[in-house]
Amino acid sequence: MSALKKVIPGTRLPIYFPNMVLQAMPLSEEGLEAVSKGEMPSMLKFRSAPSVGKLEIKNYLRTIYGLDVKRVHTANYQGKKKQLRLKNKVVYYRKPDFKSITVELNQNR
């Protein structure tokens, strides 16, 4: 028996439910070629909220999808400023900020 069950009977290890959205971006030419050959692409791109960290992304992809992540590169971007012209006024607004994420995968698998 593990030490945890000896101390507190009937407890389980905590379950991690991530509270983040990773939006997958289209694959590059090399990625599409790899997929057409039946292989896993070496680089994946995502977009998410600026508050998401590199370690969170790496752990999320490893635990949920079973990917062997080699490196994670991130870049924060400000949302674009836009204007909407109505009949008698102009409304200014901004698209939300986002983080661009590039994940490099190990090919040894």
C-alpha positions in Angstrom: 0.0 0.0 0.0 1.1 3.5 -0.7 2.0 5.9 2.1 -0.9 8.1 1.2 -3.5 5.3 1.8 -1.8 4.4 5.1 -2.2 8.0 6.4 -5.7 8.8 5.1 -7.8 5.7 4.1 -10.2 6.1 1.2 -8.6 9.0 -0.5 -7.6 9.3 -4.1 -5.0 11.2 -6.0 -6.3 14.6 -7.2 -7.7 14.8 -10.8 -6.6 17.8 -12.9 -9.3 19.5 -15.0 -7.7 22.3 -17.0 -9.6 25.5 -17.4 -8.1 26.8 -20.7 -8.9 26.8 -24.4 -6.3 25.8 -27.0 -7.5 26.7 -30.5 -5.6 24.7 -33.1 -4.2 26.6 -36.0 -3.8 25.2 -39.6 -0.8 23.0 -40.2 2.2 24.2 -42.2 3.2 22.6 -45.5 5.7 20.2 -43.8 3.0 19.2 -41.3 0.5 18.4 -44.1 3.2 16.3 -45.8 3.9 14.4 -42.6 0.1 13.7 -42.0 -0.3 12.5 -45.6 2.5 10.0 -45.0 0.8 8.8 -41.8 3.3 10.4 -39.4 2.9 12.9 -36.6 3.9 16.5 -37.6 7.0 17.9 -35.7 5.4 21.3 -35.0 1.9 22.3 -33.9 0.5 25.8 -33.5 -2.2 26.9 -31.1 -3.8 30.1 -30.0 -5.1 30.8 -26.4 -5.6 33.4 -23.7 -2.5 35.4 -22.7 -2.6 34.0 -19.1 -1.8 30.4 -20.1 1.8 29.4 -19.2 4.3 27.1 -21.0 4.3 24.5 -18.3 0.5 24.4 -18.3 0.5 23.8 -22.0 3.2 21.1 -21.9 1.4 19.2 -19.0 -2.0 19.6 -20.7 -0.7 18.1 -24.0 1.2 15.3 -22.2 -1.6 14.2 -19.9 -4.7 14.7 -22.0 -3.4 13.8 -25.5 -0.3 11.7 -24.7 2.0 13.9 -26.8 5.8 13.9 -26.1 6.5 17.6 -26.1 10.1 18.7 -26.6 9.7 22.5 -26.5 7.0 25.2 -26.2 7.5 28.7 -27.7 5.0 31.5 -26.9 4.4 35.0 -28.1 1.8 37.5 -26.7 -0.1 39.7 -29.2 -2.5 42.6 -28.6 -5.9 42.5 -30.3 -6.4 44.6 -33.3 -8.2 47.9 -33.1 -11.3 48.1 -35.3 -14.0 50.6 -36.2 -17.5 50.0 -37.2 -19.3 52.7 -39.2 -23.0 53.0 -38.5 -25.5 55.5 -40.0 -24.7 58.4 -37.8 -21.8 57.4 -35.6 -18.5 55.4 -35.6 -18.0 52.7 -32.9 -14.5 51.7 -32.0 -13.7 48.3 -30.5 -10.8 46.0 -30.0 -10.5 42.3 -30.7 -9.3 40.3 -27.6 -5.6 39.8 -26.8 -4.2 36.3 -27.5 -1.1 34.2 -27.1 0.4 32.3 -30.1 1.9 28.9 -29.1 4.3 26.8 -31.1 4.8 23.3 -29.8 7.8 21.2 -30.9 7.3 17.4 -30.6 9.8 14.7 -30.1 10.1 12.4 -33.1 11.7 9.5 -31.2 8.3 7.9 -30.5 
